[in-house]
Amino acid sequence: MKIDKRDWMFIAVVVVVLGIFVAISGKEKTTLVPNNAMHKVSYDAAYKNAPGPDASLYKRTFFKADKKAAEVYCEPCHKEKGVPYPPNHPAKNRCLFCHKFKR
């Protein structure tokens, strides 16, 4: 089987597309919610209904944390502790829309 000019052009296009995907992907810049004593109440609320280690692989794989239950604790605590939001920060009631829990 001979590889002709059209085949090399197709291979070149595939390499360029993959190169672009690799170039635009990078380290995730989203700030993680710290997993410490201060944020424990948020983690507890989010993972209240999490499947246990003996649950099926399907349940453990497709479990989603309850973000809305955890977001209730963000703004009051940040106001109380005086932790300022950065400039141009979006709506304060949707913290976990951008911030993520550590696994």
Backbone as numpy.savetxt, mean C-alpha at the origin, in Angstrom:
# Nx Ny Nz CAx CAy CAz Cx Cy Cz
15.00 -22.76 -38.11 14.16 -21.58 -38.11 15.04 -20.34 -38.11
14.81 -19.50 -39.05 15.62 -18.30 -39.19 14.87 -17.10 -38.59
15.60 -16.27 -37.86 15.02 -15.05 -37.30 15.32 -13.93 -38.28
14.24 -13.37 -38.83 14.46 -12.31 -39.83 14.27 -10.93 -39.19
14.26 -9.90 -40.03 14.24 -8.51 -39.57 12.97 -8.20 -38.77
11.83 -8.70 -39.19 10.58 -8.44 -38.46 10.63 -9.02 -37.05
11.21 -10.19 -36.90 11.33 -10.80 -35.59 12.20 -9.96 -34.66
13.31 -9.46 -35.18 14.20 -8.62 -34.38 13.51 -7.31 -33.99
12.69 -6.76 -34.89 11.94 -5.54 -34.57 10.94 -5.81 -33.44
10.26 -6.94 -33.50 9.31 -7.30 -32.45 10.04 -7.46 -31.11
11.16 -8.15 -31.12 11.94 -8.34 -29.90 12.40 -7.00 -29.35
12.82 -6.09 -30.23 13.27 -4.76 -29.80 12.12 -3.98 -29.16
10.93 -4.07 -29.74 9.78 -3.36 -29.16 9.45 -3.92 -27.78
9.47 -5.22 -27.63 9.19 -5.85 -26.33 10.24 -5.41 -25.30
11.49 -5.38 -25.68 12.55 -4.95 -24.76 12.37 -3.49 -24.37
12.00 -2.64 -25.31 11.80 -1.22 -25.01 10.62 -1.05 -24.05
9.52 -1.75 -24.30 8.35 -1.64 -23.41 8.70 -2.12 -22.01
9.37 -3.23 -21.90 9.79 -3.73 -20.57 10.75 -2.75 -19.91
11.65 -2.17 -20.69 12.58 -1.18 -20.15 11.85 0.03 -19.59
10.81 0.47 -20.29 10.02 1.61 -19.80 9.32 1.26 -18.50
8.74 0.06 -18.42 8.09 -0.35 -17.18 9.07 -0.39 -16.02
10.24 -0.90 -16.24 11.25 -0.97 -15.18 11.71 0.43 -14.80
11.85 1.32 -15.79 12.32 2.67 -15.52 11.32 3.48 -14.70
10.02 3.32 -14.98 9.04 4.13 -14.25 8.64 3.51 -12.92
8.93 2.25 -12.72 8.64 1.65 -11.42 9.85 1.89 -10.53
9.57 2.09 -9.30 10.64 2.34 -8.36 10.17 1.98 -6.97
10.92 2.43 -6.00 10.55 2.16 -4.63 9.27 2.92 -4.30
8.40 2.26 -3.58 7.14 2.88 -3.20 7.43 4.04 -2.25
6.78 5.16 -2.49 7.05 6.37 -1.70 5.99 6.62 -0.63
5.02 5.74 -0.54 3.95 5.91 0.43 4.50 5.72 1.84
4.12 6.63 2.72 4.54 6.54 4.12 3.76 5.44 4.82
4.45 4.59 5.52 3.80 3.50 6.26 3.36 4.00 7.63
2.27 3.44 8.11 1.83 3.73 9.47 2.75 2.95 10.39
3.41 3.62 11.34 4.33 2.90 12.22 3.61 1.82 13.03
4.26 0.71 13.21 3.69 -0.37 14.01 4.28 -0.27 15.41
3.78 0.69 16.18 4.28 0.91 17.53 3.10 1.02 18.49
3.39 1.26 19.76 2.34 1.30 20.78 1.33 2.42 20.52
1.79 3.53 19.99 0.90 4.67 19.74 -0.13 4.36 18.64
0.26 3.58 17.66 -0.64 3.26 16.55 -1.29 1.88 16.70
-1.10 1.24 17.85 -1.64 -0.10 18.08 -3.16 -0.12 17.97
-3.83 0.93 18.43 -5.28 0.97 18.38 -5.77 0.93 16.92
-5.06 1.57 16.03 -5.45 1.54 14.61 -5.24 0.16 14.02
-4.09 -0.46 14.34 -3.83 -1.81 13.84 -4.86 -2.80 14.39
-5.20 -2.66 15.67 -6.19 -3.56 16.27 -7.55 -3.41 15.59
-7.94 -2.17 15.30 -9.24 -1.94 14.65 -9.24 -2.49 13.22
-8.14 -2.31 12.52 -8.07 -2.75 11.13 -8.04 -4.27 11.00
-7.37 -4.92 11.93 -7.19 -6.38 11.84 -8.06 -7.14 12.84
-9.14 -6.51 13.31 -10.02 -7.14 14.28 -10.62 -8.44 13.74
-10.99 -8.46 12.48 -11.62 -9.64 11.88 -10.65 -10.45 11.02
-9.37 -10.29 11.25 -8.38 -11.01 10.45 -8.46 -12.51 10.70
-8.29 -13.30 9.66 -8.32 -14.76 9.85 -7.08 -15.22 10.62
-7.25 -16.22 11.42 -6.15 -16.75 12.22 -5.18 -17.56 11.37
-4.07 -17.96 11.99 -3.07 -18.73 11.24 -3.57 -20.10 10.79
-4.62 -20.60 11.41 -5.16 -21.89 11.02 -6.24 -21.78 9.94
-6.56 -20.54 9.51 -7.56 -20.33 8.46 -7.02 -20.80 7.12
-7.92 -20.96 6.17 -7.50 -21.43 4.85 -6.59 -20.41 4.17
-5.78 -20.90 3.27 -4.86 -20.04 2.53 -5.64 -18.99 1.75
-6.78 -19.36 1.22 -7.62 -18.42 0.47 -8.04 -17.24 1.35
-8.53 -17.53 2.55 -8.98 -16.46 3.46 -7.81 -15.57 3.87
-6.67 -16.16 4.16 -5.51 -15.35 4.58 -4.96 -14.51 3.44
-5.01 -15.04 2.22 -4.47 -14.32 1.07 -5.33 -13.13 0.69
-6.63 -13.30 0.71 -7.52 -12.26 0.22 -8.16 -11.43 1.33
-7.62 -11.49 2.54 -8.13 -10.66 3.63 -7.72 -9.21 3.40
-8.66 -8.30 3.60 -8.37 -6.87 3.50 -8.63 -6.24 4.85
-7.69 -5.43 5.29 -7.83 -4.75 6.57 -9.00 -3.76 6.50
-9.69 -3.57 7.61 -10.82 -2.64 7.69 -10.27 -1.23 7.92
-9.97 -0.55 6.83 -9.34 0.77 6.91 -10.26 1.82 7.52
-11.54 1.76 7.20 -12.47 2.78 7.72 -12.57 2.71 9.24
-12.51 1.52 9.80 -12.56 1.39 11.25 -11.29 1.95 11.89
-10.18 1.83 11.20 -8.90 2.32 11.75 -8.74 3.82 11.59
-9.30 4.39 10.52 -9.14 5.82 10.26 -9.83 6.70 11.29
-10.75 6.14 12.02 -11.47 6.90 13.04 -10.51 7.44 14.09
-9.42 6.74 14.33 -8.49 7.11 15.40 -7.39 8.07 14.95
-7.26 8.32 13.67 -6.13 9.11 13.17 -6.22 10.59 13.54
-7.24 11.26 13.05 -7.32 12.72 13.20 -7.40 13.18 14.66
-8.25 12.58 15.51 -8.30 13.05 16.90 -6.95 12.94 17.61
-6.26 11.86 17.38 -4.98 11.67 18.05 -3.93 12.63 17.50
-3.91 12.83 16.19 -2.95 13.76 15.60 -3.21 15.17 16.09
-4.47 15.57 16.26 -4.77 16.91 16.79 -4.34 17.02 18.24
-4.64 15.99 19.03 -4.32 16.00 20.45 -2.81 16.07 20.69
-2.05 15.31 19.91 -0.59 15.26 20.08 0.12 16.42 19.37
-0.62 17.17 18.54 -0.03 18.30 17.84 0.87 17.90 16.68
0.60 16.75 16.08 1.39 16.30 14.93 0.82 17.00 13.70
1.58 17.91 13.09 1.03 18.66 11.96 0.99 17.83 10.68
0.04 18.17 9.84 -0.03 17.56 8.51 0.85 18.39 7.58
1.53 17.76 6.63 2.37 18.54 5.71 1.52 19.42 4.80
2.14 20.46 4.21 1.39 21.30 3.28 0.88 20.47 2.10
-0.23 20.87 1.54 -0.88 20.19 0.41 -1.33 18.77 0.77
-1.54 18.49 2.03 -2.02 17.18 2.46 -3.49 17.08 2.08
-3.93 15.94 1.52 -5.35 15.80 1.14 -6.25 15.70 2.37
-7.49 15.43 2.13 -8.50 15.37 3.21 -8.01 14.51 4.36
-8.22 15.01 5.56 -7.67 14.33 6.73 -8.46 13.11 7.18
-9.66 12.92 6.65 -10.46 11.78 7.10 -10.22 10.52 6.28
-9.31 10.54 5.32 -9.00 9.37 4.50 -7.51 9.05 4.58
-6.99 8.90 5.76 -5.56 8.67 5.97 -5.06 7.41 5.26
-5.81 6.32 5.39 -5.34 5.04 4.88 -5.63 4.87 3.39
-6.12 5.93 2.76 -6.23 5.92 1.30 -4.83 5.97 0.72
-3.94 6.70 1.37 -2.55 6.81 0.92 -1.58 6.03 1.81
-1.70 6.18 3.11 -0.79 5.51 4.04 -1.18 4.04 4.16
-0.18 3.21 4.37 -0.42 1.77 4.42 0.08 1.19 5.72
-0.56 0.09 6.12 -0.11 -0.65 7.29 1.05 -1.54 6.91
1.95 -1.76 7.86 3.02 -2.74 7.66 2.39 -4.12 7.76
2.88 -5.06 6.98 2.34 -6.42 7.03 2.96 -7.19 8.16
